[in-house]
Amino acid sequence: MGEARDAVFSSRLQSIDLVRGLVCVLMAIDHVRVYAGIPAGGPSPDIFLTRWVTHFVAPAFALFAGTGAYFLGRRLGDPRALARFLVSRGLLLVVLELTVIRLLWASHLDFAEFTLAGVIWMLGWCMVLLAAFVRLPARTVKDLARQSSQQAA
C-alpha cells in the first residue's frame, strides 16, 4: 500500500499542489471572516488586505480546474472520456451549488430571493464549456483565445 501511495505522490507536481493548498488556505481565511460577521471593507488594514488577496482565489480555482482537466486528459488519452467527465462533474458542481452549498451558506433553499451563485457554480459551468473545447484542435482554441483577448482590450 505504501508503494502505491509513493508512486502517486511522486507522479504529482508538488509545486501545483503547494499553490493549490495556499489558495485553499486563503479561501478558508476569507470564509472565517464572513462567518465572524466582519464586513468585507474591514475595520482595519489587515482585514482589508485579507479580503483583497482573496480576490485572486476564484481565478486560481478556475486555472487549477483547467490544469487538472489537462492532466486528466493526458492520462485518459481520450477526448470523449474527458468531455464526459467534465460535463458530469460540472453539472454536479452546479447542482451542489444550488442545493447543498446554498443550504449551508444561506441556511435556506428559497429561490425567490436567489441573487447570485458562487465560485462553485462558475467552476461547474466552465467545466461544461471546457468539455466542448477539448475536442477542438489546439490551434482553434488558441485562435479563439487570441480573438477574445483582442476584443477585451
C-alpha atoms as an extended CHARMM CRD file, in Angstrom:
* protein
*
       153  EXT
         1         1  MET       CA              0.0000000000        0.0000000000        0.0000000000  PROA      1               0.0000000000
         2         2  GLY       CA              2.8570000000        2.3640000000        0.8130000000  PROA      2               0.0000000000
         3         3  GLU       CA              4.4760000000        1.8060000000       -2.5870000000  PROA      3               0.0000000000
         4         4  ALA       CA              1.2630000000        2.7110000000       -4.4410000000  PROA      4               0.0000000000
         5         5  ARG       CA              0.8910000000        5.8680000000       -2.3610000000  PROA      5               0.0000000000
         6         6  ASP       CA              4.5210000000        6.7970000000       -3.0000000000  PROA      6               0.0000000000
         7         7  ALA       CA              4.0770000000        6.2590000000       -6.7570000000  PROA      7               0.0000000000
         8         8  VAL       CA              1.0360000000        8.5580000000       -6.8390000000  PROA      8               0.0000000000
         9         9  PHE       CA              2.8180000000       11.1590000000       -4.7160000000  PROA      9               0.0000000000
        10        10  SER       CA              5.9400000000       11.1220000000       -6.8830000000  PROA      10              0.0000000000
        11        11  SER       CA              3.9080000000       11.4640000000      -10.0960000000  PROA      11              0.0000000000
        12        12  ARG       CA              2.2080000000       14.6500000000       -8.8830000000  PROA      12              0.0000000000
        13        13  LEU       CA              3.6430000000       18.1130000000       -9.4450000000  PROA      13              0.0000000000
        14        14  GLN       CA              4.3380000000       19.2560000000       -5.9160000000  PROA      14              0.0000000000
        15        15  SER       CA              4.5360000000       22.9140000000       -6.9310000000  PROA      15              0.0000000000
        16        16  ILE       CA              0.9330000000       22.7980000000       -8.1780000000  PROA      16              0.0000000000
        17        17  ASP       CA             -0.2050000000       21.0570000000       -5.0050000000  PROA      17              0.0000000000
        18        18  LEU       CA              1.5860000000       23.6790000000       -2.9000000000  PROA      18              0.0000000000
        19        19  VAL       CA             -0.0970000000       26.5980000000       -4.6630000000  PROA      19              0.0000000000
        20        20  ARG       CA             -3.4760000000       24.8380000000       -4.5610000000  PROA      20              0.0000000000
        21        21  GLY       CA             -3.0540000000       24.3880000000       -0.8220000000  PROA      21              0.0000000000
        22        22  LEU       CA             -2.1720000000       28.0720000000       -0.3940000000  PROA      22              0.0000000000
        23        23  VAL       CA             -5.2560000000       29.0620000000       -2.3770000000  PROA      23              0.0000000000
        24        24  CYS       CA             -7.4450000000       26.8440000000       -0.1610000000  PROA      24              0.0000000000
        25        25  VAL       CA             -5.9650000000       28.4140000000        2.9800000000  PROA      25              0.0000000000
        26        26  LEU       CA             -6.6370000000       31.9180000000        1.6440000000  PROA      26              0.0000000000
        27        27  MET       CA            -10.2300000000       30.9970000000        0.8470000000  PROA      27              0.0000000000
        28        28  ALA       CA            -10.6830000000       29.4760000000        4.3100000000  PROA      28              0.0000000000
        29        29  ILE       CA             -9.4280000000       32.7050000000        5.8890000000  PROA      29              0.0000000000
        30        30  ASP       CA            -11.9850000000       34.7170000000        3.9310000000  PROA      30              0.0000000000
        31        31  HSD       CA            -14.8000000000       32.3090000000        4.8320000000  PROA      31              0.0000000000
        32        32  VAL       CA            -13.9050000000       32.6300000000        8.5060000000  PROA      32              0.0000000000
        33        33  ARG       CA            -14.1130000000       36.4080000000        8.1120000000  PROA      33              0.0000000000
        34        34  VAL       CA            -17.5920000000       36.0870000000        6.6000000000  PROA      34              0.0000000000
        35        35  TYR       CA            -18.8640000000       33.7620000000        9.3210000000  PROA      35              0.0000000000
        36        36  ALA       CA            -17.3800000000       36.0320000000       12.0050000000  PROA      36              0.0000000000
        37        37  GLY       CA            -19.5230000000       38.8690000000       10.6580000000  PROA      37              0.0000000000
        38        38  ILE       CA            -16.6110000000       41.1450000000        9.7940000000  PROA      38              0.0000000000
        39        39  PRO       CA            -17.5040000000       43.3480000000        6.8040000000  PROA      39              0.0000000000
        40        40  ALA       CA            -15.5090000000       42.9730000000        3.5870000000  PROA      40              0.0000000000
        41        41  GLY       CA            -14.1230000000       46.5170000000        3.7750000000  PROA      41              0.0000000000
        42        42  GLY       CA            -12.9530000000       45.6960000000        7.2370000000  PROA      42              0.0000000000
        43        43  PRO       CA            -12.3020000000       47.8460000000       10.2360000000  PROA      43              0.0000000000
        44        44  SER       CA             -8.5450000000       47.5300000000        9.8170000000  PROA      44              0.0000000000
        45        45  PRO       CA             -5.9390000000       47.3000000000        7.0630000000  PROA      45              0.0000000000
        46        46  ASP       CA             -5.2340000000       43.6190000000        7.7600000000  PROA      46              0.0000000000
        47        47  ILE       CA             -8.8930000000       42.6940000000        7.1890000000  PROA      47              0.0000000000
        48        48  PHE       CA             -8.9350000000       44.8040000000        4.0200000000  PROA      48              0.0000000000
        49        49  LEU       CA             -5.7450000000       43.1570000000        2.7090000000  PROA      49              0.0000000000
        50        50  THR       CA             -7.0670000000       39.6950000000        3.5680000000  PROA      50              0.0000000000
        51        51  ARG       CA            -10.1890000000       40.3910000000        1.5160000000  PROA      51              0.0000000000
        52        52  TRP       CA             -8.1610000000       41.9190000000       -1.3100000000  PROA      52              0.0000000000
        53        53  VAL       CA             -5.8370000000       38.9160000000       -1.5600000000  PROA      53              0.0000000000
        54        54  THR       CA             -8.7960000000       36.5110000000       -1.7110000000  PROA      54              0.0000000000
        55        55  HSD       CA             -9.9320000000       38.1450000000       -4.9400000000  PROA      55              0.0000000000
        56        56  PHE       CA             -7.2160000000       36.0820000000       -6.6150000000  PROA      56              0.0000000000
        57        57  VAL       CA             -8.6680000000       32.8330000000       -5.3020000000  PROA      57              0.0000000000
        58        58  ALA       CA            -11.5890000000       32.3100000000       -7.7180000000  PROA      58              0.0000000000
        59        59  PRO       CA             -9.3920000000       32.8140000000      -10.8000000000  PROA      59              0.0000000000
        60        60  ALA       CA             -6.8640000000       30.4370000000       -9.2610000000  PROA      60              0.0000000000
        61        61  PHE       CA             -9.5920000000       27.8160000000       -8.7740000000  PROA      61              0.0000000000
        62        62  ALA       CA            -10.5230000000       28.1900000000      -12.4480000000  PROA      62              0.0000000000
        63        63  LEU       CA             -6.8730000000       27.9360000000      -13.5040000000  PROA      63              0.0000000000
        64        64  PHE       CA             -6.3750000000       24.7700000000      -11.4800000000  PROA      64              0.0000000000
        65        65  ALA       CA             -9.6170000000       23.2510000000      -12.7720000000  PROA      65              0.0000000000
        66        66  GLY       CA             -8.2520000000       23.7160000000      -16.2810000000  PROA      66              0.0000000000
        67        67  THR       CA             -4.8470000000       22.4030000000      -15.2550000000  PROA      67              0.0000000000
        68        68  GLY       CA             -6.4530000000       19.3450000000      -13.6930000000  PROA      68              0.0000000000
        69        69  ALA       CA             -8.5160000000       18.7760000000      -16.8350000000  PROA      69              0.0000000000
        70        70  TYR       CA             -5.3520000000       18.9360000000      -18.9270000000  PROA      70              0.0000000000
        71        71  PHE       CA             -3.5520000000       16.3560000000      -16.7840000000  PROA      71              0.0000000000
        72        72  LEU       CA             -6.6080000000       14.0830000000      -16.7040000000  PROA      72              0.0000000000
        73        73  GLY       CA             -6.9140000000       14.3760000000      -20.4800000000  PROA      73              0.0000000000
        74        74  ARG       CA             -3.2990000000       13.3240000000      -20.8950000000  PROA      74              0.0000000000
        75        75  ARG       CA             -3.8030000000       10.3670000000      -18.5880000000  PROA      75              0.0000000000
        76        76  LEU       CA             -7.0750000000        9.2640000000      -20.2240000000  PROA      76              0.0000000000
        77        77  GLY       CA             -5.8580000000        9.7830000000      -23.7820000000  PROA      77              0.0000000000
        78        78  ASP       CA             -9.4820000000       10.0300000000      -24.9660000000  PROA      78              0.0000000000
        79        79  PRO       CA            -11.0890000000       13.4520000000      -25.5630000000  PROA      79              0.0000000000
        80        80  ARG       CA            -14.5820000000       11.9050000000      -25.4340000000  PROA      80              0.0000000000
        81        81  ALA       CA            -13.9530000000       10.4100000000      -21.9930000000  PROA      81              0.0000000000
        82        82  LEU       CA            -12.5550000000       13.7380000000      -20.7970000000  PROA      82              0.0000000000
        83        83  ALA       CA            -15.5680000000       15.6110000000      -22.1820000000  PROA      83              0.0000000000
        84        84  ARG       CA            -17.9760000000       13.1990000000      -20.4530000000  PROA      84              0.0000000000
        85        85  PHE       CA            -16.1150000000       13.6310000000      -17.1820000000  PROA      85              0.0000000000
        86        86  LEU       CA            -16.1080000000       17.4320000000      -17.4670000000  PROA      86              0.0000000000
        87        87  VAL       CA            -19.8340000000       17.6170000000      -18.2520000000  PROA      87              0.0000000000
        88        88  SER       CA            -20.8260000000       15.2580000000      -15.4610000000  PROA      88              0.0000000000
        89        89  ARG       CA            -18.5160000000       16.8750000000      -12.8910000000  PROA      89              0.0000000000
        90        90  GLY       CA            -19.5220000000       20.3820000000      -13.9970000000  PROA      90              0.0000000000
        91        91  LEU       CA            -23.2360000000       19.6870000000      -13.7270000000  PROA      91              0.0000000000
        92        92  LEU       CA            -22.6860000000       18.0490000000      -10.3480000000  PROA      92              0.0000000000
        93        93  LEU       CA            -20.9790000000       21.2300000000       -9.1200000000  PROA      93              0.0000000000
        94        94  VAL       CA            -23.8850000000       23.3640000000      -10.3780000000  PROA      94              0.0000000000
        95        95  VAL       CA            -26.4140000000       21.1420000000       -8.5840000000  PROA      95              0.0000000000
        96        96  LEU       CA            -24.3270000000       21.1920000000       -5.4010000000  PROA      96              0.0000000000
        97        97  GLU       CA            -24.1350000000       24.9920000000       -5.5420000000  PROA      97              0.0000000000
        98        98  LEU       CA            -27.9080000000       25.2760000000       -5.8350000000  PROA      98              0.0000000000
        99        99  THR       CA            -28.6560000000       22.7870000000       -3.0550000000  PROA      99              0.0000000000
       100       100  VAL       CA            -26.0630000000       21.7630000000       -0.5020000000  PROA      100             0.0000000000
       101       101  ILE       CA            -23.8350000000       24.8350000000       -0.6420000000  PROA      101             0.0000000000
       102       102  ARG       CA            -26.8070000000       27.2190000000       -0.7540000000  PROA      102             0.0000000000
       103       103  LEU       CA            -28.3410000000       25.4810000000        2.2560000000  PROA      103             0.0000000000
       104       104  LEU       CA            -25.0750000000       25.5920000000        4.2120000000  PROA      104             0.0000000000
       105       105  TRP       CA            -24.1940000000       29.1740000000        3.2120000000  PROA      105             0.0000000000
       106       106  ALA       CA            -27.6280000000       30.8710000000        3.2950000000  PROA      106             0.0000000000
       107       107  SER       CA            -29.4790000000       28.4070000000        5.5590000000  PROA      107             0.0000000000
       108       108  HSD       CA            -32.4350000000       28.1680000000        3.1700000000  PROA      108             0.0000000000
       109       109  LEU       CA            -33.4270000000       26.9750000000       -0.2900000000  PROA      109             0.0000000000
       110       110  ASP       CA            -35.7780000000       29.8700000000       -1.0980000000  PROA      110             0.0000000000
       111       111  PHE       CA            -35.0360000000       30.6050000000       -4.7440000000  PROA      111             0.0000000000
       112       112  ALA       CA            -37.4750000000       33.5430000000       -4.8290000000  PROA      112             0.0000000000
       113       113  GLU       CA            -34.6450000000       35.6070000000       -3.3530000000  PROA      113             0.0000000000
       114       114  PHE       CA            -31.9160000000       33.9980000000       -5.4310000000  PROA      114             0.0000000000
       115       115  THR       CA            -29.4550000000       36.7880000000       -6.1270000000  PROA      115             0.0000000000
       116       116  LEU       CA            -26.2140000000       35.1320000000       -7.0700000000  PROA      116             0.0000000000
       117       117  ALA       CA            -24.3790000000       31.8870000000       -7.3650000000  PROA      117             0.0000000000
       118       118  GLY       CA            -20.8020000000       31.4590000000       -6.2440000000  PROA      118             0.0000000000
       119       119  VAL       CA            -17.4610000000       30.1450000000       -7.3380000000  PROA      119             0.0000000000
       120       120  ILE       CA            -18.6310000000       26.5120000000       -7.4110000000  PROA      120             0.0000000000
       121       121  TRP       CA            -21.3960000000       27.4810000000       -9.8740000000  PROA      121             0.0000000000
       122       122  MET       CA            -18.8530000000       29.2680000000      -12.0680000000  PROA      122             0.0000000000
       123       123  LEU       CA            -16.4720000000       26.3250000000      -11.9930000000  PROA      123             0.0000000000
       124       124  GLY       CA            -19.2610000000       23.9280000000      -12.9030000000  PROA      124             0.0000000000
       125       125  TRP       CA            -20.3660000000       25.8590000000      -15.9670000000  PROA      125             0.0000000000
       126       126  CYS       CA            -16.7430000000       26.4250000000      -17.0070000000  PROA      126             0.0000000000
       127       127  MET       CA            -16.1740000000       22.6610000000      -16.9180000000  PROA      127             0.0000000000
       128       128  VAL       CA            -19.2360000000       22.1300000000      -19.1080000000  PROA      128             0.0000000000
       129       129  LEU       CA            -17.9190000000       24.7610000000      -21.5170000000  PROA      129             0.0000000000
       130       130  LEU       CA            -14.4460000000       23.2280000000      -21.4230000000  PROA      130             0.0000000000
       131       131  ALA       CA            -15.9740000000       19.8900000000      -22.4280000000  PROA      131             0.0000000000
       132       132  ALA       CA            -16.9050000000       21.4690000000      -25.7470000000  PROA      132             0.0000000000
       133       133  PHE       CA            -13.3760000000       22.7980000000      -26.2270000000  PROA      133             0.0000000000
       134       134  VAL       CA            -11.4720000000       19.5600000000      -25.5870000000  PROA      134             0.0000000000
       135       135  ARG       CA            -12.4810000000       18.1840000000      -28.9710000000  PROA      135             0.0000000000
       136       136  LEU       CA            -11.2920000000       21.2470000000      -30.8470000000  PROA      136             0.0000000000
       137       137  PRO       CA             -7.8020000000       21.3740000000      -32.3160000000  PROA      137             0.0000000000
       138       138  ALA       CA             -5.3330000000       23.2810000000      -30.1290000000  PROA      138             0.0000000000
       139       139  ARG       CA             -4.8210000000       25.8150000000      -32.9160000000  PROA      139             0.0000000000
       140       140  THR       CA             -8.5540000000       26.6600000000      -32.9440000000  PROA      140             0.0000000000
       141       141  VAL       CA             -8.6150000000       27.1350000000      -29.1660000000  PROA      141             0.0000000000
       142       142  LYS       CA             -5.5440000000       29.3700000000      -29.4140000000  PROA      142             0.0000000000
       143       143  ASP       CA             -7.1850000000       31.4740000000      -32.1370000000  PROA      143             0.0000000000
       144       144  LEU       CA            -10.3890000000       31.8150000000      -30.0970000000  PROA      144             0.0000000000
       145       145  ALA       CA             -8.3810000000       32.8960000000      -27.0570000000  PROA      145             0.0000000000
       146       146  ARG       CA             -6.4780000000       35.4440000000      -29.1170000000  PROA      146             0.0000000000
       147       147  GLN       CA             -9.6910000000       36.8940000000      -30.5870000000  PROA      147             0.0000000000
       148       148  SER       CA            -11.2770000000       37.0380000000      -27.1440000000  PROA      148             0.0000000000
       149       149  SER       CA             -8.3120000000       38.8790000000      -25.6330000000  PROA      149             0.0000000000
       150       150  GLN       CA             -8.2050000000       41.3510000000      -28.5400000000  PROA      150             0.0000000000
       151       151  GLN       CA            -11.9090000000       42.1420000000      -28.0940000000  PROA      151             0.0000000000
       152       152  ALA       CA            -11.3870000000       42.6840000000      -24.3700000000  PROA      152             0.0000000000
       153       153  ALA       CA             -8.5850000000       45.1870000000      -24.9700000000  PROA      153             0.0000000000
